[in-house]
Amino acid sequence: MPFQGQVCTRGVWDQSVPNISFDEHGISNYARLYDKLVEAYPRGEKGKAGWEAIVKQIKTSGKGKRYDCIIGVSGGTDSSYLLHLAKEQGLRPLAVNLDNGWNSDIAVKNIKKMTQALGIDLETYVVDYEEIKDLLKSYMVAGLPWIDMPTDLAIKAVLYKIAAREGVKYILRGNDFRSEGSQPTEWTYGDGRQLKYLHRKFGKVPLKTFPNYTISNLLYFGAIRKIKSIYPFYFLDYNKNKAQEFLKGKYGWEYYGGHHFENIFTRFVMSYWLYEKFGIDKRKITLSAQVLSGEISREDALTAIQALPYNKEEVESVLDYVTKKLDLSRDQFIAMFNAPRHSYTDYPSYSFIFNSMSRIARPVLKLVFSNKPQSLFKAEMIDNK
C-alpha cells in the first residue's frame, strides 16, 4: 500500500489523498496550496518583522497581567521549542497541558524539564479518564478515521478557557505547515456538534470534566473576547530536526519516536488505525511538506513511504496496551476494527456551515482567527479553478 496511482512530481502526495488533482506537469493541487501558504507567510526578513510586531502586541496587551500569552504543551518538539522561543523573546507565557491519561512518560518528563529550566508556570488540566475512555470508544464504534478528535477538541477548549480566565489575548501554537503540511478534511475533520452526537449515540459515561469546543465557543472566545491563536513558526526560520538537537543539548529533552508520538493513543491512531483500517498514510502529507521546505529530499521521502508506519515487532504489545487501557477485549477491538468504515459526513456536524455556507462564513472566520485558516486557502483555490 505504499503508493496509489499518480504521485506528485514535487512531493509524495498520491491518489490516495482525497480530492487530489494534477496539472500537465504532474504537480498536485496540494503542492500549489503549499505555495500559496508560503506566499502568504514568508520567512526571512519579512517574517522576522512580522513576528517582532506580534511580540510587541503581545507584550502591550499583557501589561499588568500575570501572563501575556498561553502555550499549549505536549512534550513534543514544537511546543517545547516554542517555550524556549517565548522566553527568549521576553514573553511571560503560562504553559498548559491537557492530561487525557495517554501522555507518554517521555512527554511528561520533557514538559517538566522545559518549564522548570525556563521558570515557566505550568497548569495541567486533567480530564476524568472514564469520560475520555468512553469518548474514544464512541469514536471507534462510529468507525471514523480520526478517533483522537476528543483530545483535539479538549485541547482547544482548555486553552481558550484558561486564556479568558487570565485575561490573555494570545495563544501561541506550535503548528507549522512547512513541516506538517495540510491534512485533507476527509481524514481529520471533527467538531463539537459531532462529538455531542456520537456521545449520545454510543457513549455511556456523563461528561462532567470534559471541555468540549463548540461553534459558540469559537465565536465567543474569538470574536467577543478577541483571543487569537498565533503560529510563530509560520514567520520564523524554524527547522524541526535542528530544534530537536538544540533541545536535547540545552535542556536534556528526549525524542519520542515520531510526529505526535508523544501521546500514546495518538501514536496508535496515526501509525496503525488510520493505516490498516482506512489505508490512510498521513506521512504522505507531512513528508511532502518537508520536501518542499527543503528539510528532506524527495528521494528520502519516497523511500520512507515504502516502510510501514509502525514497527511490526511492537504491534502486539501496542494493541495489548491500548485495548487494556480502553477496557476492551481483543475480540471487541477486532469487531470495531473490522466494522464498516465511516466518514465524518455520515454523522451530524457543523461542516455544512463551512461548506454550503462557506462564502457567508468566511468574513466571520476572518474576525475569529488572526491567521487566515488553511481551510479558507483551500476554499479560495476551489473558487478560482
C-alpha positions, 0 to 999 in steps of 0.5 A, spaced: 500 500 500 505 504 499 503 508 493 496 509 489 496 511 482 499 518 480 504 521 485 506 528 485 512 530 481 514 535 487 512 531 493 509 524 495 502 526 495 498 520 491 491 518 489 490 516 495 489 523 498 482 525 497 480 530 492 487 530 489 488 533 482 494 534 477 496 539 472 500 537 465 506 537 469 504 532 474 504 537 480 498 536 485 493 541 487 496 540 494 503 542 492 500 549 489 496 550 496 503 549 499 505 555 495 500 559 496 501 558 504 508 560 503 506 566 499 502 568 504 507 567 510 514 568 508 520 567 512 526 571 512 526 578 513 519 579 512 517 574 517 522 576 522 518 583 522 512 580 522 513 576 528 517 582 532 510 586 531 506 580 534 511 580 540 510 587 541 502 586 541 503 581 545 507 584 550 502 591 550 496 587 551 499 583 557 501 589 561 499 588 568 497 581 567 500 575 570 501 572 563 501 575 556 500 569 552 498 561 553 502 555 550 499 549 549 504 543 551 505 536 549 512 534 550 513 534 543 518 538 539 514 544 537 511 546 543 517 545 547 521 549 542 516 554 542 517 555 550 524 556 549 522 561 543 517 565 548 522 566 553 527 568 549 523 573 546 521 576 553 514 573 553 511 571 560 507 565 557 503 560 562 504 553 559 498 548 559 497 541 558 491 537 557 492 530 561 487 525 557 491 519 561 495 517 554 501 522 555 507 518 554 512 518 560 517 521 555 512 527 554 511 528 561 518 528 563 520 533 557 514 538 559 517 538 566 524 539 564 522 545 559 518 549 564 522 548 570 529 550 566 525 556 563 521 558 570 515 557 566 508 556 570 505 550 568 497 548 569 495 541 567 488 540 566 486 533 567 480 530 564 476 524 568 479 518 564 472 514 564 469 520 560 475 520 555 475 512 555 468 512 553 469 518 548 474 514 544 470 508 544 464 512 541 469 514 536 471 507 534 464 504 534 462 510 529 468 507 525 471 514 523 478 515 521 480 520 526 478 517 533 483 522 537 478 528 535 476 528 543 483 530 545 483 535 539 477 538 541 479 538 549 485 541 547 482 547 544 477 548 549 482 548 555 486 553 552 481 558 550 478 557 557 484 558 561 486 564 556 479 568 558 480 566 565 487 570 565 485 575 561 490 573 555 489 575 548 494 570 545 495 563 544 501 561 541 501 554 537 506 550 535 503 548 528 507 549 522 505 547 515 512 547 512 513 541 516 506 538 517 503 540 511 495 540 510 491 534 512 485 533 507 478 534 511 476 527 509 481 524 514 481 529 520 475 533 520 471 533 527 467 538 531 463 539 537 456 538 534 459 531 532 462 529 538 455 531 542 452 526 537 456 520 537 456 521 545 449 520 545 449 515 540 454 510 543 457 513 549 455 511 556 459 515 561 456 523 563 461 528 561 462 532 567 470 534 566 470 534 559 471 541 555 468 540 549 469 546 543 463 548 540 461 553 534 459 558 540 465 557 543 469 559 537 465 565 536 465 567 543 472 566 545 474 569 538 470 574 536 467 577 543 473 576 547 478 577 541 483 571 543 487 569 537 491 563 536 498 565 533 503 560 529 510 563 530 513 558 526 509 560 520 514 567 520 520 564 523 526 560 520 524 554 524 527 547 522 524 541 526 530 536 526 535 542 528 530 544 534 530 537 536 538 537 537 538 544 540 533 541 545 536 535 547 543 539 548 540 545 552 535 542 556 536 534 556 529 533 552 528 526 549 525 524 542 519 520 542 519 516 536 515 520 531 510 526 529 505 526 535 508 520 538 508 523 544 501 521 546 500 514 546 493 513 543 495 518 538 501 514 536 496 508 535 491 512 531 496 515 526 501 509 525 496 503 525 488 505 525 488 510 520 493 505 516 490 498 516 483 500 517 482 506 512 489 505 508 490 512 510 498 514 510 498 521 513 506 521 512 504 522 505 502 529 507 507 531 512 513 528 508 511 532 502 511 538 506 518 537 508 520 536 501 518 542 499 521 546 505 527 543 503 528 539 510 528 532 506 529 530 499 524 527 495 528 521 494 528 520 502 521 521 502 519 516 497 523 511 500 520 512 507 513 511 504 515 504 502 516 502 510 510 501 514 508 506 519 509 502 525 514 497 527 511 490 526 515 487 532 511 492 537 504 491 534 502 486 539 504 489 545 501 496 542 494 493 541 495 489 548 496 496 551 491 500 548 485 495 548 487 494 556 487 501 557 480 502 553 477 496 557 476 492 551 477 485 549 481 483 543 475 480 540 471 487 541 477 491 538 477 486 532 469 487 531 470 495 531 476 494 527 473 490 522 466 494 522 464 498 516 468 504 515 465 511 516 466 518 514 465 524 518 459 526 513 455 520 515 454 523 522 451 530 524 456 536 524 457 543 523 461 542 516 455 544 512 456 551 515 463 551 512 461 548 506 454 550 503 455 556 507 462 557 506 462 564 502 457 567 508 462 564 513 468 566 511 468 574 513 466 571 520 472 566 520 476 572 518 474 576 525 475 569 529 482 567 527 488 572 526 491 567 521 487 566 515 485 558 516 488 553 511 481 551 510 479 558 507 486 557 502 483 551 500 476 554 499 479 560 495 483 555 490 476 551 489 473 558 487 478 560 482 479 553 478 
